Amino acid sequence: MKNYRTTSHTKYDLKAHLVWITKYRKRILKNEIVISARDMIRKICQDNEVQIIKGHLAPDHVHLFISYPPHLSISKIMQYIKGTTSRKMMMQFPEIRRAFWGNHFWARGYFVVSSGNITDETIIEYIDQQGRQELEKPDNFEVRNY
């Protein structure tokens, strides 16, 4: 059976692969900096009910495969992660301030792709089947075309 997550009114399985890079693609995520970044990302995700399925921090970019609740958008998750880690890392490591002027640790954008067990074709076929099932009902049922 699938591992659906639940809230009080929702059952969901939302997953996404996120990738973002350091400003100027500088290879600064090393030693104690990478450990601190990893711990901050874990804490931010835990505080926002985002489950990290798999993650990897390279010297110049980050990969996260997450399961997230439906009340959070991907852009909000990225805002929390990138904003908080950038601010705290600049305060914690003075060498980062010298390498990145303007108080920007991460580059502006990010890459995201959703993940799931169902393909687009499967969903389209399922919806098509719903229309056929309504047409096959006995005559005493009203058939509605939307």
N, C-alpha and C positions, 0 to 999 in steps of 0.2 A: 504494500500500500504506500501511497505517496506520503511524504512527511509534510503535511499541511500545517501551517502555523495558524493560530486563532487569536482573535480579540473577542470582546464581548458581543460584537454583532457581525463579525467577519471571519471567513475562513479563506486563506490565501496562500499562494506559492509564487511570490514575486522575486525574481533573481536578476541580477545585473552584473556585468563585468565592467569595471571602471579602470581607466588608465589615465594618469596625469604625470606631467614632467616638472622638473625644477626649472626655474627661470634661467634662460640662456642655455638650458640643458647641461648646466654645470654638475659635475660628478662630486657632489658634496655629501651624499648620504652614505657615510662610512663611520666605522667605529662607534663612539658613544652617541653621535648624532643620529645614526640609523636606529639604534636601540631606543632612544628617546622618542623619535618619530613613530616607531612601531607601537610603543606603549601608549602614546597620545591617541593614535588612530584607534587602537583597541578600546580605550576608555570612551572616546567620543561615540563610537558605534554602540558600545554597551549602554551608554546613557540614553541613546535614541532608539533602542530596541532593534538595531541593525545587527544581524548575525553575519560574522565573517566566516565564509565557507573555506576560502583559501586566499592567501595574500602573499605578495612578494615585494620587497623593497630592493630595487637595484640602485647603483650609485647615482643615477640621474632620472629615475622614474619609479612609479608605484603601480602595481597591479592589485586590484581587490575584486574578488568574486563574492558578492553579498546576497543575502536574503533580507528584504526590507519590508516594513509594514506599509499598507496602502495609504495611510494618512500622511506619509512623507513622500515628497517628490525627490527625484534623483538630484535636481539642481539644489534643493535644500540640504540634502545629505552632503553634497560636495561643498556647499557653502560652509557647513559646520566643520567638516574635516579640514579643508584647505585654510579657512580663516583662522581657526583655533590653533592648528599646528604652526602656521606661519608666525603668528603673533608670539606664541610661547617659545618657539625655537629661536626667534630673534632675541628674545629676552635672555634665554638660557645660554646661548652660545655667541659670544661677541665676534668670533671669526666669521660667522654667517653674515653679520651686519656689514663687514668689510667686503665680502664677496657679492652681496646683493644690496645695491643702493635702492632707495625708495621704499624700503620696508616690504618688498615683495619677494617671497621665497619661492612660490610656485608660479608657473606660467599661467596665463589667463584661462585657457580652455581645458577641456578634458575629453576623453573618448568614453562612450558608453554603448553597450549593446545588451539587449535583454536576452534572457535565456529561459528555455522552457522545454517541456517534453512533447509539446504539441506543435506541429508545423502549421503554417498559414493554410496550406491545402486541406489539412484535417479540419480546421475550424470552418472553412468554406463548405466542405462536404457536410459537416454536421448541421450547419444552418440550412443547407439545401434539403437535408433529410427532414428537418423540422417542418418545412413546407409540404413535403410529400406526405408525412404522417397526418397532417391536418386534412388533406384531401381524401385520405383513405378512411376517415371516420364514418360511422353510420349516418343515415339521412336525418336523424333526429338531432344531430349536432350542427350548430351553425359554424360555417367556415368563413373566416375573416382573412382577407388579403390586405396586408399592410403596405 
